Amino acid sequence: MGLPQNFLVSSVTLLLAVAMAVNACPPSDREALLAFRAALNEPYLGIFNTWSGTDCCTKWYGVSCNPETKRVADVILRGESEDPIFEKAGRSGYMTGSISPSVCKLDSLTTLVLADWKDISGEIPSCITSLPNLRILDLIGNKISGQIPADIGKLSRLTVLNLADNRIAGALPPSIVNLNSLMHLELSNNKLSGEIPSDIGKLSMMSRALLSRNQLTGSIPSSIANIYRLADLDLSMNQITGSIPAQLGSMPVLSTLNLDSNQLSSEIPTSLLSNGGLSILNLSRNSLEGNLPDVFGPKTYFTQIDLSYNNLRGSIPKSLSSAKYIGHLDLSHNHLCGPIPDGSPFDHLEASSFANNDCLCGMPLRTC
Ligand SMILES: *[C@@H]1O[C@H](CO)[C@@H](O)[C@H](O)[C@H]1NC(C)=O
């Protein structure tokens, strides 16, 4: 005995309707996206023209959903990209407007990228810290102002925080050290002031910390040296004072250290120059003093070492000529004196590397 025909038909219809509803994004996510769009204005490419229809998971430019839950997971809008839409328009992206707090209703969001649109202004909505799954927040290259939300540390899954090239002011919020998944912290070229939190060393996953071109003051916290994975540290062009913590010289994977254009004083730690892993070191334009430590040797391998515009005295240590490799060396604008050692690392260096010292001599300068 079979089931009645009309029962079968209505069951199939119901199943189809359920399947279709499950396949589309929830109306609440769609509405949140539309409110987010309404606060932005993108006049040249028309990317938001694709944001129509009920299913925001398909064909909405830059939007993607979790395939199982159909919740909006990623909103990725880059103003500089290889996408054909840019080639067709023959220009890079431009957007005005601001980031609507309605984005915080997308509570399954893992990635928010709104990068290089040049003119998005306003503040980062403080409710952003209530997005429990947020892993990537990338707002580089806009005109975003205001401060980093005070409770940013709540974003326990955040791996990338990139707010570089904006107008963000105020201090680094103390809670930032609680971002225990954070790998990339990129805040260069903003108006950040105040001191770097002394317990920054708690960011144990961090491999890149770029904070150049701000107005940061205070000294370099020695706890930074506890960040085992840190490979790239850039604090250049700030107003940082004090001495360079010697512990930086014993960091296992640090390969780029840019501390140039600050107000650092005291001597250059010996450990920094004897560290075999460091390949780019810029300490130019500080108030570093004392002699260049005589700690170079066959393990010395620098692609760039710039110590120019300091108050270094004494002579260039002979051991520097036994270095394995020195690409770019700049010792100009110091108070060095005496003969320039000869040896292969010095063969390709020009006079400008040694200019404006007290009494250096020998190739490539005048003979002694
Ligand atoms: C080091 O920093 C100075 C000052 O900020 C800059 O002018 C110079 O180009 C940098 N050196 C290298 C080798 O990049």
The ligand as an SDF file (V2000), in Angstrom:
LIG
                    3D

 14 14  0  0  0  0  0  0  0  0999 V2000
   67.1760   53.8740    7.3940 C   0  0  0  0  0  0  0  0  0  0  0  0
   66.3430   54.8610    7.9480 O   0  0  0  0  0  0  0  0  0  0  0  0
   66.5850   56.1770    7.4260 C   0  0  0  0  0  0  0  0  0  0  0  0
   65.8120   57.1840    8.2690 C   0  0  0  0  0  0  0  0  0  0  0  0
   64.5360   56.7960    8.6150 O   0  0  0  0  0  0  0  0  0  0  0  0
   66.2310   56.1860    5.9690 C   0  0  0  0  0  0  0  0  0  0  0  0
   66.4110   57.4730    5.4230 O   0  0  0  0  0  0  0  0  0  0  0  0
   67.1470   55.1760    5.2640 C   0  0  0  0  0  0  0  0  0  0  0  0
   66.8250   55.0920    3.9010 O   0  0  0  0  0  0  0  0  0  0  0  0
   67.0340   53.7960    5.8810 C   0  0  0  0  0  0  0  0  0  0  0  0
   68.1040   52.9520    5.3700 N   0  0  0  0  0  0  0  0  0  0  0  0
   67.9120   51.9200    4.5730 C   0  0  0  0  0  0  0  0  0  0  0  0
   69.1330   51.1750    4.1510 C   0  0  0  0  0  0  0  0  0  0  0  0
   66.8060   51.5660    4.2020 O   0  0  0  0  0  0  0  0  0  0  0  0
  1  2  1  0
  1 10  1  0
  2  3  1  0
  3  4  1  0
  3  6  1  0
  4  5  1  0
  6  7  1  0
  6  8  1  0
  8  9  1  0
  8 10  1  0
 10 11  1  0
 11 12  1  0
 12 13  1  0
 12 14  2  0
M  END
$$$$
